Amino acid sequence: MIIKFEPIPLKKVWGGDKLSKTYGFSLSNIGEVWGISAHKLHSNKIINSDYRGMTFRELFKSHRECFGHYSKEEFPLLFKVIDASGDLSVQVHPDDEYASTYEDSYGKDECWYILAAGKDSRIQIGHKAKSKTELHNSILNNKVEKMLKYYKIKAGDYFYIPSGKVHAICKNTTLLEVSQSSDITYRLYDYNRLDNGSLRPLHIDKSLDVITIPDNDLKLKHDYKYFSFNVIYTTSETTTADLHGDYIYVIEGNGMINNEKIKKGDFLMVTSLSHYAFDSQLKIALIRINN
């Protein structure tokens, strides 16, 4: 069975107008679109199939057969498209152990596939600090940006961001983010930026608890601990979904999957062990659950 989702727009201080145009939202400053989520904060509505009108969270809780009777209490992944008109905060996410202890949540490993980038766009991943004391002092003295590592980017680039890795998506970047199902973010630095007249809160103590130090590893290949991620070009051959389902984002093209019309920007699930085929060549991200 093919399941299609209604995207959920979220306004952000750093958001722009690109996602409103892509998805037809009558909103401005959309920074994120959640495309496949069973998270308790935001869960996508199903817009086709026998489950039309249900949320994805409701489907996961009541129809585990669609997920190959996946045994964990919560659906483990979260799929977003992020459009950064401005720079995101410099941030870090906890691992499973820390998040479970202090946040009652999954931790957050994530990956980024760059969909579009400006001529001079860059991404921030990692830092130069040799100790927590050095990093903490740079934060207190408003010099943290000198400690950060930046890399130029272009469409098609891929990065894996494990928990503990300091990072920031920078302006003029649109990307697909696939992560563990977590909305836990600890901000180290936010450029002294105002949101509705106030500084956004920082989480320096928790950040220092979970940051990897030293940090010299830039991951350009996927870590398969939680999920697999592959960019593929479809053919008309019939494929069988994974036991826990196949999860798809359409990067480029328009066509059909079985009897469902799909287009660039769509988010889809193919339920457990279902057979499916595309009628034309599309560029898609195919994600499967590993844990």
C-alpha positions in Angstrom: 0.0 0.0 0.0 1.2 3.5 -0.9 0.6 6.1 1.8 0.9 9.9 1.1 1.2 12.6 3.7 0.1 16.2 4.1 3.1 18.3 4.9 3.2 20.3 8.1 4.6 23.9 7.8 6.5 25.4 10.8 7.4 29.1 10.9 10.9 30.0 12.0 12.8 33.2 12.6 15.2 32.1 9.9 12.6 30.8 7.5 11.8 32.1 4.0 9.2 31.8 1.3 10.5 28.9 -0.8 8.5 26.1 1.0 5.3 28.2 0.8 5.7 28.3 -2.9 6.6 24.6 -3.2 3.7 23.3 -1.1 1.1 26.1 -1.6 1.0 27.4 1.9 -0.5 30.9 2.5 2.2 31.5 5.2 5.5 33.4 5.2 8.7 32.6 7.0 8.3 28.8 6.7 11.6 27.3 7.9 10.6 23.6 8.1 8.1 21.3 6.5 7.6 18.0 8.4 6.9 15.4 5.8 6.8 12.1 7.6 6.3 12.3 11.4 4.6 10.3 14.1 6.1 12.6 16.8 3.7 13.6 19.6 4.3 17.3 18.8 3.3 17.1 15.1 2.1 14.1 13.1 1.2 14.2 9.4 -2.3 13.5 8.2 -2.7 10.7 5.7 -4.3 12.0 2.5 -5.0 8.8 0.5 -5.7 5.0 1.0 -8.1 3.3 3.5 -6.4 5.4 6.2 -7.2 8.8 4.8 -7.8 11.3 7.6 -5.8 9.4 10.2 -2.6 10.9 11.5 0.6 8.9 11.0 0.9 8.6 14.8 -2.6 7.0 14.9 -1.6 4.6 12.1 1.6 3.6 13.9 -0.2 3.0 17.2 -3.2 1.0 15.8 -1.9 -0.7 12.6 1.5 -2.2 13.4 1.0 -4.7 10.5 1.8 -1.8 8.2 5.2 -1.5 9.8 6.0 -5.3 10.0 5.0 -5.3 13.6 7.8 -3.0 14.6 8.3 -3.5 18.3 9.4 -0.1 19.7 6.8 2.1 21.4 7.5 5.1 19.1 8.1 5.4 15.3 11.8 6.0 15.2 12.3 8.5 12.3 11.4 12.1 11.3 11.6 13.5 7.8 11.8 17.3 7.1 12.6 19.7 4.3 14.4 22.8 5.8 14.7 26.1 3.9 17.2 28.5 5.6 16.8 32.1 4.5 18.9 33.0 7.5 21.4 31.1 9.6 20.1 28.5 12.1 21.5 28.6 15.6 24.7 26.8 16.4 23.4 23.7 18.1 23.9 20.1 19.2 21.7 17.1 19.9 22.0 14.5 22.7 22.4 10.7 22.2 19.8 8.2 23.2 21.1 7.7 26.7 21.2 11.3 27.6 17.8 12.1 25.9 16.1 9.2 27.6 17.4 10.2 31.0 16.7 14.0 30.8 14.2 14.5 28.0 12.1 11.4 27.8 12.9 11.2 24.1 15.0 9.5 21.5 18.4 11.1 20.9 19.1 12.6 17.5 21.4 11.4 14.8 20.5 13.0 11.5 21.6 13.3 7.9 21.4 16.1 5.4 21.0 15.9 1.6 21.5 19.3 0.0 18.6 20.1 -2.4 19.6 23.7 -3.3 22.3 26.1 -2.3 23.4 29.6 -3.2 26.7 30.3 -4.9 28.5 31.1 -1.7 26.5 28.8 0.6 28.2 27.0 3.4 27.4 24.6 6.3 28.8 24.6 9.8 29.8 21.2 11.1 32.2 20.5 14.0 34.6 22.7 16.0 38.2 23.4 16.8 38.1 23.4 20.7 40.5 21.0 22.5 38.5 21.0 25.7 35.2 21.9 27.2 36.8 24.7 29.1 38.1 26.2 25.9 34.7 25.9 24.2 32.9 27.3 27.2 35.2 30.3 27.4 34.6 31.0 23.7 30.9 31.0 24.3 31.1 33.3 27.4 33.4 35.7 25.5 31.1 35.8 22.4 33.9 34.3 20.3 32.4 30.9 19.6 32.2 31.5 15.8 36.0 31.5 15.7 35.9 27.9 17.0 33.5 26.6 14.4 34.3 24.7 11.2 32.6 25.7 7.9 32.4 23.9 4.5 31.2 25.1 1.1 28.2 23.2 -0.2 26.3 22.5 -3.4 23.2 20.6 -4.4 23.7 16.9 -4.1 26.1 17.1 -1.1 25.5 14.7 1.8 26.5 14.9 5.4 25.8 12.6 8.4 25.5 14.5 11.7 25.8 12.1 14.8 24.6 13.2 18.2 27.2 15.3 20.0 28.2 17.0 16.7 28.0 20.8 16.8 26.3 22.1 13.6 24.3 24.8 11.9 22.5 25.1 8.6 23.5 28.4 7.1 21.6 30.9 5.0 20.6 30.2 1.3 20.4 26.5 1.9 17.5 24.0 1.3 17.9 20.4 2.4 16.2 17.2 3.2 16.8 16.1 6.8 16.2 12.6 8.0 16.8 12.0 11.7 15.7 10.0 14.7 12.2 11.1 15.8 13.4 13.8 18.2 12.8 17.6 18.6 15.4 18.1 21.2 17.9 20.8 20.3 20.4 22.5 22.5 21.5 25.9 21.3 25.1 27.1 22.0 24.9 30.4 20.1 22.2 32.3 18.2 24.1 35.4 16.9 22.4 37.6 19.6 19.3 37.4 17.4 15.9 38.7 18.5 12.7 36.8 18.0 9.6 38.9 18.8 11.8 41.3 20.6 13.6 38.8 22.8 16.7 36.7 22.6 16.0 33.0 22.1 17.1 30.8 25.0 20.4 29.1 25.0 21.2 25.7 26.5 24.9 26.0 27.3 25.1 23.6 30.2 23.3 20.8 28.4 25.2 21.5 25.2 28.5 21.1 27.1 27.2 17.8 28.6 26.7 16.2 25.2 29.2 17.8 22.8 31.9 15.6 21.3 35.4 17.0 22.2 37.7 16.9 20.4 35.8 16.7 17.1 37.8 16.1 14.0 35.5 13.8 12.0 33.4 15.1 9.1 31.1 12.3 8.0 30.4 12.3 4.2 29.2 8.7 4.2 26.1 7.3 5.9 26.2 5.7 9.4 23.7 2.8 9.3 23.1 2.6 13.0 19.5 3.8 12.9 18.4 3.9 9.3 19.7 3.6 5.7 19.6 6.5 3.2 20.1 6.1 -0.5 19.5 8.4 -3.4 18.4 6.4 -6.4 16.9 6.8 -9.9 13.7 4.8 -10.3 12.9 2.4 -13.0 9.7 0.6 -14.0 10.8 -2.7 -12.3 8.7 -3.9 -9.4 10.3 -3.5 -6.0 9.4 -4.9 -2.6 9.3 -2.7 0.5 11.4 -3.5 3.5 9.8 -5.4 6.5 9.3 -2.1 8.3 8.3 -0.2 5.2 10.0 2.0 2.6 10.0 5.8 3.2 10.4 8.0 0.1 11.0 11.7 -0.7 10.7 12.8 -4.3 13.8 14.9 -5.1 13.1 15.4 -8.8 10.4 14.5 -11.3 6.7 13.6 -11.6 5.0 10.3 -12.3 3.1 7.4 -10.8 3.9 4.9 -8.1 1.4 2.0 -8.6 -1.9 4.0 -9.0 -0.8 7.1 -7.1 0.3 10.3 -8.7 3.5 11.7 -7.2 5.6 14.8 -7.8 8.7 16.6 -6.7 8.5 17.3 -2.9 6.1 14.5 -2.0 6.6 12.3 1.0 5.5 8.7 0.8 5.4 5.4 2.8 5.2 2.0 1.2 3.8 -0.4 3.8 5.6 -3.6 5.0 6.6 -6.0 2.2 4.3 -4.3 -0.3 5.2 -4.5 -4.0 5.5 -1.3 -5.9 6.8 0.3 -9.1 7.3 3.7 -10.7 6.1 4.5 -14.2 8.9 6.9 -15.0 12.5 7.9 -14.0 12.5 9.9 -10.8 15.2 10.9 -8.4 14.2 9.9 -4.9 15.6 9.5 -1.4 14.8 6.0 -0.1 15.0 5.5 3.6 14.7 2.3 5.6 14.6 1.6 9.4 17.6 -0.2 10.8 16.9 -0.1 14.5 
